[in-house]
Amino acid sequence: MSRKKRVRILIVDDEPAIREVMRLILKNYDVIEAANGIEALKKYEEYMPDLILMDIMMPHMNGIEATKAILKSFPDAKIVAVTAYATHKGKEMLEAGAIDILEKPFGRKKLESLVEGLVGGKKEKRGRKVKDEGKS
């Protein structure tokens, strides 16, 4: 009998409360956390997650720089921008290689649906913007 590998998700956000909320919502996944882009690079190399949920505005190395750096070394990495600045920074994040944008604030159902769609075998589309229709 083979055991199914748990999907691993790297949450990158400089706000501990945001990371905690996302971790609780994604309790059925193996969740790793990083507080900035530099930590994200190290954690990605160490754990090779199936998906990265990347904040954009962070100290030391922002999400745009971290996305470019990760994709330079690991072109198959799946990175979703999670940001309150989608209208200002979203295009830059997509140009850097993010496959999607999840706008803050987001609801539980929207996050669960996005993650399931990306790691549950559905085909990703680069440049698709995910908007929350309502908080859950």
C-alpha positions as CSV (number, residue, x, y, z in Angstrom):
1,M,0.0,0.0,0.0
2,S,1.5,3.3,-1.0
3,R,1.1,6.5,1.0
4,K,0.0,9.6,-0.9
5,K,2.6,12.4,-0.5
6,R,1.1,15.4,1.3
7,V,1.1,18.6,-0.7
8,R,3.7,21.1,0.6
9,I,3.0,24.8,0.6
10,L,5.4,27.6,1.4
11,I,3.7,30.7,2.8
12,V,5.8,33.9,2.5
13,D,4.6,37.0,4.4
14,D,6.2,39.4,6.8
15,E,3.1,39.5,9.0
16,P,3.0,36.6,11.4
17,A,-0.7,36.9,11.8
18,I,-1.3,36.5,8.1
19,R,0.9,33.4,8.0
20,E,-1.0,32.0,11.0
21,V,-4.4,32.5,9.4
22,M,-3.2,30.9,6.2
23,R,-1.7,28.0,8.1
24,L,-5.0,27.4,9.9
25,I,-7.0,27.5,6.6
26,L,-4.5,25.2,4.9
27,K,-4.4,22.7,7.8
28,N,-4.8,19.7,5.5
29,Y,-1.5,20.6,3.8
30,D,2.2,20.4,4.9
31,V,2.8,24.2,5.5
32,I,6.2,25.9,5.7
33,E,6.6,29.6,6.5
34,A,9.0,32.3,5.6
35,A,9.0,36.0,6.7
36,N,10.7,37.5,3.6
37,G,12.1,36.7,0.2
38,I,15.5,35.7,1.4
39,E,14.0,33.1,3.7
40,A,11.7,32.0,0.9
41,L,14.7,31.2,-1.3
42,K,16.3,29.1,1.4
43,K,13.1,27.3,2.4
44,Y,12.3,26.6,-1.3
45,E,15.6,25.0,-1.9
46,E,15.4,23.0,1.4
47,Y,11.8,21.8,1.1
48,M,10.9,22.0,-2.6
49,P,7.2,22.9,-2.0
50,D,4.4,22.2,-4.5
51,L,3.1,25.8,-4.2
52,I,4.3,29.2,-2.9
53,L,1.9,31.8,-1.6
54,M,4.0,35.0,-1.9
55,D,3.4,38.4,-0.4
56,I,4.8,41.2,-2.5
57,M,5.6,44.0,0.0
58,M,8.2,42.6,2.4
59,P,11.5,43.8,3.9
60,H,15.0,42.5,2.9
61,M,13.7,41.0,-0.4
62,N,10.3,41.7,-1.8
63,G,8.0,39.1,-3.4
64,I,8.8,40.3,-7.0
65,E,12.6,39.9,-6.5
66,A,12.1,36.5,-4.7
67,T,9.8,35.2,-7.4
68,K,12.4,36.1,-10.1
69,A,15.2,34.5,-8.1
70,I,13.3,31.3,-7.4
71,L,12.1,30.9,-11.0
72,K,15.6,31.5,-12.3
73,S,16.8,28.4,-10.4
74,F,13.6,26.4,-10.4
75,P,11.5,27.3,-13.5
76,D,8.7,24.9,-12.7
77,A,8.0,26.5,-9.3
78,K,4.3,27.5,-8.8
79,I,4.1,31.0,-7.2
80,V,0.9,32.9,-6.4
81,A,1.1,36.5,-5.3
82,V,-1.0,37.3,-2.2
83,T,-1.3,41.0,-1.9
84,A,-3.4,44.0,-1.0
85,Y,-1.7,45.9,-3.8
86,A,-2.9,43.9,-6.8
87,T,-3.8,46.9,-8.8
88,H,-0.4,48.5,-8.3
89,K,2.0,45.6,-8.1
90,G,0.0,42.7,-9.6
91,K,1.2,43.2,-13.2
92,E,4.9,43.3,-12.0
93,M,4.4,40.0,-10.1
94,L,2.8,38.3,-13.1
95,E,5.6,39.6,-15.3
96,A,8.1,38.1,-12.8
97,G,6.4,34.7,-13.3
98,A,3.6,34.4,-10.7
99,I,0.8,32.2,-12.0
100,D,-1.9,33.9,-10.2
101,I,-2.9,36.8,-7.8
102,L,-5.0,36.4,-4.7
103,E,-6.1,39.8,-3.3
104,K,-6.0,40.6,0.4
105,P,-8.3,40.5,2.2
106,F,-9.4,37.1,1.1
107,G,-11.9,34.6,2.5
108,R,-11.3,31.0,3.6
109,K,-13.2,29.5,0.6
110,K,-11.3,31.6,-1.9
111,L,-7.9,30.5,-0.6
112,E,-9.0,26.9,-0.3
113,S,-10.4,26.9,-3.9
114,L,-7.3,28.6,-5.3
115,V,-4.9,26.1,-3.7
116,E,-7.0,23.1,-4.6
117,G,-7.2,24.3,-8.2
118,L,-3.4,24.6,-8.4
119,V,-2.2,21.6,-6.5
120,G,-5.2,19.3,-7.2
121,G,-4.1,18.7,-10.8
122,K,-5.9,21.4,-12.6
123,K,-4.0,23.2,-15.3
124,E,-2.6,26.6,-14.3
125,K,-3.0,29.7,-16.5
126,R,-0.3,32.3,-16.1
127,G,-1.7,35.8,-15.7
128,R,-5.2,34.8,-14.3
129,K,-6.2,37.2,-11.5
130,V,-8.3,35.8,-8.6
131,K,-10.6,38.2,-6.9
132,D,-12.6,37.4,-3.8
133,E,-16.3,37.7,-4.4
134,G,-17.0,37.8,-0.7
135,K,-15.4,36.9,2.6
136,S,-16.0,33.5,4.0
